[in-house]
Amino acid sequence: MSFLDIDNLEIDLGEFVVRVDELQLSRGDYLVIVGPTGSGKSIFLETIMGFFEPISGTISLDGVDLTTLPPEERDVSIVYQDHCLFPHMTVEENIAYGLRKRTEMKGNIHRQVHEIAAMMGIDHVLNRYPGTLSGGELQRASIARAIIVNPRLLLMDEPFSALDQKTKVSLRKLIADIRDNFETTVIHVTHDLDDIWWLSNKVAVMNHGKIIQMDKKEEVINKPSPYFVADFLGANILEGTVEGRVNGLTSVNVNSNIFRTVDCGEGSVILSIRPENIMIAADDLFMASAQNIFRGTVEDIIETSRIVYVNLRIGDIVLTSAVTLGAVNELDIRTGEEFQVLIKATNVRIIGEKKLNG
């Protein structure tokens, strides 16, 4: 039996319905749920918490049916984007709030609060009020309040979205330590795909109130369900025709460009290639492990705070590569210039059959 077992769950809010046919997590799993705004992620999370009552289905946690229990009896904690600390209480009082409500955990509250605050790096602000704290301190206090009661399940709804990049990185590291040290089972809703890489071992993608795909992180990233999931996760999506298989490699013709993949397929197929798996190189670079070598012309360069996306035209198709700013400068990548485009066959994935009628 799974640690968390959700079966045929339906939440009807009138104009919007969330349906989750099946979701199972083992103890210690870290599930990241992504999807567009309005896809039902937060509603699903708050239903597990007990804030919405489903019209059908069940939620079981560690063998206990939570479906009709009030939130305070579920042994589930939640962390929100806006921290939701009580402004009239000190940080210490906020963190201790859950302990004071649980009679079985009242022993030595002061010691427990100081221990968790030290672990979270906020023991120096325990006597201050939320209004005097930075965004990172507020969220650390919120997380401390959630985990001090040792919940069986921790829910997090966009916990890092209002924070700067440096604070996000430090809090992700903190959450990863909590995951590893406490073996906490977590469901984390986010719009930031970096949370997948840093934290999850499982990923679910939601759209229009339904989970479109859920699996181990590597499966969802490398073999996303076409078309919505692949596009949402930022993969290059190509449609082509299988021409044969030789020496363990399948050849797929995409607009007269031949892509080789280790995956098997027949007929018309959809290929997925992650941007970070497309290498841009000078003409004199030899890479024996790259079974796909093309000439590409730089059409566009898009810089973000941490990565640079380079759009490369190869014949009639355009591929997006993700590279570092250092690589852009070292190779002197500029629009209009030609480079080698290298892709390993293991990074070209067949993710489905070609969609008919466009």
SULMONOR-V341211 format. One record per pair of residues at least 24 apart in sequence whose C-alpha atoms are under 8 Angstrom apart, sorted by the first residue. I is the first residue (numbers start at 0). J is the second residue. D is the distance in whole Angstrom. If there is no record, write none. Layout:
I,J,D
I,J,D
This chain:
0,62,8
1,25,5
1,26,8
1,61,7
2,26,5
2,59,8
2,60,6
2,61,5
2,62,7
3,58,7
3,59,6
3,60,5
3,61,6
4,57,8
4,58,6
4,59,5
4,60,7
5,56,8
5,57,6
5,58,5
5,59,6
6,56,6
6,57,5
6,58,7
7,55,7
7,56,5
7,57,7
8,53,7
8,54,8
8,55,6
8,56,4
8,57,6
8,58,8
9,53,5
9,54,6
9,55,5
9,56,6
10,46,8
10,51,8
10,52,7
10,53,4
10,54,6
10,55,7
11,53,7
11,54,7
15,208,8
16,208,6
17,42,8
17,43,7
17,207,8
17,208,4
17,209,6
18,208,6
18,209,5
18,210,8
19,208,8
19,209,6
19,210,6
25,184,8
26,182,7
26,183,7
26,184,6
27,178,7
27,182,5
27,183,5
27,184,4
27,185,7
28,183,8
28,184,5
28,185,6
28,199,8
28,200,7
28,201,7
29,178,8
29,184,6
29,185,5
29,186,6
29,187,8
29,198,7
29,199,5
29,200,6
29,201,6
30,185,6
30,186,5
30,187,6
30,199,6
30,200,6
30,201,5
30,202,5
30,203,7
31,186,6
31,187,5
31,188,6
31,189,7
31,194,7
31,195,6
31,198,8
31,199,6
31,201,6
31,202,5
31,203,6
32,186,7
32,187,6
32,188,5
32,189,6
32,202,6
32,203,5
32,204,6
32,205,7
33,188,6
33,189,6
33,190,6
33,191,8
33,192,8
33,202,8
33,203,6
33,204,5
33,205,6
34,189,8
34,190,7
34,204,5
34,205,5
34,206,6
34,231,8
35,190,7
35,205,8
35,206,7
37,207,7
38,205,6
38,206,5
38,207,5
38,208,5
38,209,8
39,205,7
39,206,7
39,207,7
39,208,5
39,209,8
40,188,6
40,205,7
40,208,8
41,156,7
41,188,7
44,154,7
44,156,8
44,186,8
44,188,8
48,73,7
48,75,6
48,76,7
48,77,7
48,154,8
49,73,8
60,151,8
74,150,5
74,151,6
74,152,7
75,150,5
75,151,6
75,152,5
75,153,6
75,154,7
76,145,5
76,146,7
76,150,6
76,152,7
76,153,5
76,154,6
77,145,6
77,153,6
77,154,4
77,155,6
77,156,8
78,141,6
78,142,6
78,145,7
78,153,8
78,154,6
78,155,5
78,156,6
78,158,6
79,155,6
79,156,5
79,157,6
79,158,5
80,138,8
80,156,6
80,157,5
80,158,4
80,159,6
80,160,7
80,161,7
81,138,8
81,158,8
81,161,8
82,137,6
82,138,6
82,141,5
82,158,8
83,141,7
84,129,7
84,137,8
84,141,7
85,129,7
86,128,7
86,129,6
86,130,7
87,128,7
88,128,6
88,129,8
89,125,7
89,126,6
89,127,5
89,128,4
89,129,7
90,124,7
90,125,5
90,126,6
90,127,6
90,128,6
90,129,7
90,140,7
91,125,5
91,126,6
93,140,8
93,144,7
94,140,7
94,141,7
94,143,6
94,144,4
94,145,8
94,147,7
95,144,7
95,147,8
96,144,7
97,144,7
97,145,8
97,147,8
97,148,6
98,147,7
98,148,6
104,148,8
111,147,8
112,147,7
115,143,6
115,147,7
116,140,8
116,143,7
119,143,7
119,173,7
134,161,8
134,162,6
135,162,7
135,166,6
135,170,8
139,170,8
150,183,8
151,183,7
151,184,7
152,183,7
152,184,5
152,185,6
152,186,8
153,183,7
153,184,6
153,185,5
153,186,6
154,185,6
154,186,5
154,187,6
155,185,8
155,186,6
155,187,5
155,188,6
156,187,6
156,188,5
156,189,7
157,187,7
157,188,6
157,189,5
157,190,7
158,189,8
160,189,8
160,190,8
160,191,8
171,197,7
171,198,7
172,197,8
174,198,8
192,232,8
204,228,7
221,271,8
221,273,8
221,346,8
221,348,7
222,271,7
222,348,7
222,349,7
222,350,6
223,271,8
223,350,7
224,350,6
224,351,7
225,269,8
225,350,7
225,351,7
229,271,7
233,273,7
233,274,8
234,271,6
234,272,6
234,273,5
234,274,6
235,270,8
235,271,6
235,272,5
235,273,6
235,274,7
235,318,6
235,319,7
236,269,7
236,270,6
236,271,5
236,272,7
237,269,6
237,270,5
237,271,7
238,267,7
238,268,6
238,269,5
238,270,6
238,353,6
239,267,6
239,268,6
239,269,6
239,270,8
239,353,8
240,265,8
240,266,6
240,267,4
240,268,6
241,265,6
241,266,5
241,267,6
241,268,7
248,344,8
254,314,8
254,315,6
254,316,7
256,314,8
257,291,8
258,291,6
258,344,8
258,347,8
259,290,7
259,291,6
259,344,5
259,347,7
260,343,8
260,344,4
260,345,6
260,346,7
260,347,5
260,348,6
260,349,8
261,344,6
261,345,6
261,347,8
261,348,8
262,345,8
262,348,6
262,349,6
263,349,7
264,349,7
266,352,8
267,352,6
267,353,5
268,349,7
268,350,8
268,351,6
268,352,4
268,353,4
269,349,6
269,350,6
269,351,5
269,352,6
269,353,5
270,347,7
270,348,5
270,349,5
270,350,6
270,351,8
271,347,6
271,348,5
271,349,6
271,350,7
272,346,6
272,347,5
272,348,7
273,320,8
273,346,7
274,308,8
274,318,8
274,319,6
274,320,4
274,321,5
275,320,6
275,321,5
275,322,7
276,320,7
276,321,8
276,342,6
276,343,8
276,346,6
277,319,8
277,320,5
277,321,7
277,340,7
277,341,6
277,342,5
278,320,7
278,322,8
278,340,6
278,341,5
278,342,6
279,320,8
279,338,6
279,339,6
279,340,5
279,341,6
280,330,7
280,338,6
280,339,5
280,340,6
280,341,7
281,330,7
281,338,6
281,339,6
282,338,6
282,339,6
286,341,8
288,343,6
289,341,6
289,342,5
289,343,4
289,344,7
290,341,8
290,342,7
290,343,5
290,344,6
291,340,8
291,341,6
291,342,5
291,343,6
291,344,7
292,339,7
292,340,6
292,341,5
292,342,7
293,339,6
293,340,5
293,341,7
294,337,7
294,338,6
294,339,5
294,340,6
295,337,5
295,338,6
295,339,6
295,340,6
296,334,8
296,335,6
296,336,6
296,337,4
296,338,7
297,332,8
297,333,7
297,334,5
297,335,5
297,336,6
297,337,6
297,338,8
298,334,5
298,335,6
299,334,6
300,333,8
300,334,7
